[in-house]
Amino acid sequence: MSGTVARITHISARSDTSFEDAVRIGVERAASTLRNVSGAWVKEQKVDVADGRITAWQVVLEVTFVLE
């Protein structure tokens, strides 16, 4: 029997620039700790606002990595 087994973990990442940057930061950080990262799903997006302006972008990711 052959196949692949993967695990999914939730992480939160934050950026002062954009949602795209928050996703990049989260995936890069996950890949620095986890082996075989194969994908990520953006589950939630949130912004912080002060004085009517966006001050930070935050995402919650489900990161998938293949088990060895």
Sine and cosine of phi, psi and omega as CSV:
sin_phi,cos_phi,sin_psi,cos_psi,sin_omega,cos_omega
0.00,0.00,0.77,-0.64,0.03,-1.00
-0.84,-0.55,0.35,-0.94,0.00,-1.00
0.21,-0.98,-0.07,-1.00,-0.02,-1.00
-0.78,-0.63,0.63,-0.77,0.09,-1.00
-0.86,-0.52,0.74,-0.67,-0.01,-1.00
-0.82,-0.57,0.37,-0.93,0.06,-1.00
-0.87,-0.49,0.49,-0.87,0.02,-1.00
-0.85,-0.52,0.72,-0.69,0.04,-1.00
-0.79,-0.62,0.53,-0.85,0.02,-1.00
-1.00,-0.09,0.71,-0.71,0.12,-0.99
-0.68,-0.74,0.37,-0.93,0.07,-1.00
-0.87,-0.49,0.67,-0.74,0.02,-1.00
-0.70,-0.72,0.50,-0.87,-0.10,-0.99
-0.72,-0.69,0.56,-0.83,0.02,-1.00
-0.65,-0.76,0.48,-0.88,0.11,-0.99
-1.00,-0.03,0.05,1.00,-0.12,-0.99
-0.92,-0.39,-0.80,0.60,-0.11,-0.99
-0.18,-0.98,0.19,-0.98,0.11,-0.99
-0.90,0.44,-0.68,0.73,0.00,-1.00
-0.85,0.53,-0.68,0.74,0.02,-1.00
-0.92,0.40,-0.62,0.78,0.03,-1.00
-0.89,0.45,-0.66,0.75,0.04,-1.00
-0.89,0.45,-0.72,0.70,0.01,-1.00
-0.86,0.51,-0.72,0.70,0.01,-1.00
-0.87,0.50,-0.71,0.70,-0.01,-1.00
-0.90,0.44,-0.71,0.70,-0.01,-1.00
-0.92,0.39,-0.69,0.72,0.01,-1.00
-0.89,0.46,-0.65,0.76,0.01,-1.00
-0.92,0.39,-0.67,0.74,0.03,-1.00
-0.88,0.48,-0.68,0.73,-0.03,-1.00
-0.93,0.38,-0.36,0.93,0.03,-1.00
-0.97,0.23,-0.33,0.94,-0.01,-1.00
-0.95,-0.31,-0.63,0.78,-0.07,-1.00
-0.99,-0.17,0.64,-0.77,0.09,-1.00
-1.00,0.02,0.49,-0.87,0.13,-0.99
0.90,0.44,0.62,0.78,0.09,-1.00
-0.90,0.43,0.80,-0.61,-0.08,-1.00
-0.88,-0.48,-0.16,0.99,0.02,-1.00
0.05,-1.00,0.15,-0.99,0.03,-1.00
-0.50,-0.87,0.58,-0.82,0.02,-1.00
-0.86,-0.51,0.79,-0.61,0.04,-1.00
-0.99,0.17,0.93,-0.36,-0.03,-1.00
-1.00,0.04,-0.62,0.78,-0.04,-1.00
-0.60,-0.80,0.48,-0.88,0.12,-0.99
-0.75,-0.66,0.61,-0.79,-0.03,-1.00
-0.52,-0.85,0.54,-0.84,0.12,-0.99
-0.84,-0.55,0.51,-0.86,0.16,-0.99
-0.99,-0.16,0.64,-0.77,-0.05,-1.00
-0.79,-0.62,0.69,-0.73,0.10,-1.00
-0.66,-0.75,0.77,-0.64,-0.01,-1.00
0.81,0.58,0.61,0.79,0.05,-1.00
0.97,0.23,0.15,0.99,-0.02,-1.00
-0.84,-0.54,0.58,-0.81,0.05,-1.00
-0.95,0.31,0.78,-0.62,-0.02,-1.00
-0.94,-0.34,-0.34,0.94,0.01,-1.00
-0.34,-0.94,0.49,-0.87,0.04,-1.00
-0.89,-0.45,0.72,-0.70,-0.03,-1.00
-0.74,-0.68,0.61,-0.79,0.07,-1.00
-0.77,-0.64,0.49,-0.87,0.19,-0.98
-0.93,-0.35,0.82,-0.57,-0.06,-1.00
-0.91,-0.41,0.54,-0.84,0.26,-0.96
-0.97,-0.24,0.92,-0.39,-0.05,-1.00
-0.98,-0.18,0.78,-0.62,0.00,-1.00
-0.98,-0.21,0.74,-0.67,0.10,-0.99
-0.69,-0.72,0.63,-0.77,-0.06,-1.00
-0.99,0.12,0.76,-0.65,0.01,-1.00
-0.98,0.21,0.60,-0.80,0.00,-1.00
-0.99,0.14,0.00,0.00,0.00,0.00
